[in-house]
Every structure is written in structure tokens, then in C-alpha cells.
């Protein structure tokens, strides 16, 4: 759990993903289209990815993508899309220092 805390505190936007997941791809594309440069950890490609995935599931999210903004767990694809549709995602990104307007 401490390792995950360190990983998410180092960057404004962190996405835990799997390279073959279409929902992860969609979320990564959304952030990139906003002009955000998220830190992406592909759990199926990194060393100890399984351990990180297990630590994330303890937090209540066992499915990727798992997105942290400003060090806080925001959620998965549904939560990100909901924030975007309600026009709350962009202000959150600005507040976290991930997006400059």
C-alpha cells in the first residue's frame, strides 16, 4: 500500500492500466486530448504489477483503469466519464496542476 501511495503522490495524474484494456485506452486518450500528460502504469507490463493491482483492490478498485488525480483516488472509467460529462473533470485537473489554461 505504501508503494502505491508513493506512486500516486509523485505526479498530478496517475493511471493504473492494462495494455489490452479498451476502457483504459479510452481514459488515457481522454486525458491526452485534454493536454494532460498522465503517468501511466501498465500493470501487465511492469515488474510487481500483480502486487500493485492487489494493493489497489484493497482500496476497493479491482478493475482497471484506476485513476488518481492530485494524489486522490477518483475511480475508474465510469467515474472519469461522469466527471467529464458534468464538466467537473477539467477544474479538477487544473486544481491538481495537471492542466494549465
C-alpha positions in Angstrom: 0.0 0.0 0.0 2.9 2.4 0.8 4.3 1.8 -2.7 1.0 2.9 -4.3 0.8 6.0 -2.1 4.3 7.0 -3.2 3.5 6.3 -6.9 0.3 8.4 -6.9 1.8 11.3 -4.8 4.6 12.0 -7.3 2.5 13.1 -10.3 -0.7 15.1 -10.8 -2.5 12.3 -12.7 -1.7 8.6 -12.4 -3.5 5.9 -14.3 -3.1 2.2 -13.5 -4.0 0.4 -16.6 -3.6 -2.8 -18.6 -2.3 -2.6 -22.2 -5.1 -4.7 -23.6 -8.0 -2.9 -21.9 -10.2 -0.7 -24.1 -11.6 1.3 -21.2 -8.0 2.1 -20.1 -7.2 3.2 -23.6 -10.3 5.5 -23.7 -9.4 7.1 -20.4 -5.8 7.6 -21.5 -7.0 9.2 -24.7 -9.3 11.5 -22.9 -6.6 12.9 -20.7 -4.2 13.2 -23.6 -6.8 15.1 -25.6 -7.2 17.5 -22.7 -3.4 18.2 -22.9 -2.6 16.3 -19.8 0.5 14.1 -19.6 -0.6 11.4 -17.2 1.8 8.9 -15.6 0.6 5.5 -16.7 1.5 2.2 -15.1 0.6 -0.7 -17.3 0.1 -3.4 -14.6 0.5 -6.2 -17.1 3.9 -4.9 -18.3 5.7 -3.7 -15.1 7.6 -5.6 -12.5 5.4 -6.3 -9.5 2.3 -5.2 -11.4 0.3 -8.0 -9.8 1.3 -6.8 -6.3 0.3 -3.2 -7.2 -3.0 -4.5 -8.6 -3.7 -6.4 -5.3 -2.9 -3.3 -3.2 -5.3 -1.3 -5.4 -8.1 -3.9 -4.9 -7.7 -3.5 -1.2 -8.8 0.1 -1.8 -11.9 -1.1 -3.4 -11.0 -1.0 -7.1 -10.1 -4.3 -8.7 -10.7 -3.3 -12.3 -8.6 -1.0 -14.5 -8.4 1.8 -15.3 -7.8 3.2 -11.8 -7.2 7.0 -11.8 -5.7 9.2 -9.2 -5.8 13.0 -9.6 -3.8 15.1 -7.2 -3.0 12.0 -5.2 -6.6 11.2 -4.5 -8.4 8.1 -5.9 -11.0 9.3 -8.4 -12.1 5.9 -9.6 -12.4 4.1 -12.8 -13.8 4.7 -16.3 -17.3 5.3 -15.2 -16.3 7.9 -12.6 -14.0 9.7 -15.1 -16.7 9.8 -17.8 -19.2 11.1 -15.3 -16.9 13.9 -14.1 -16.2 14.8 -17.7 -19.9 14.9 -18.7 -20.7 17.0 -15.7 -17.8 19.4 -16.6 -16.1 18.7 -13.3 -13.0 16.9 -14.7 -11.3 19.9 -16.2 -11.4 22.0 -13.0 -10.1 19.0 -11.0 -7.2 18.7 -13.4 -6.4 22.4 -13.2 -6.6 22.3 -9.4 -4.1 19.3 -9.3 -1.7 21.2 -11.6 -2.1 18.7 -14.4 -3.6 21.3 -16.8 -2.8 24.9 -17.5 -5.4 27.1 -19.1 
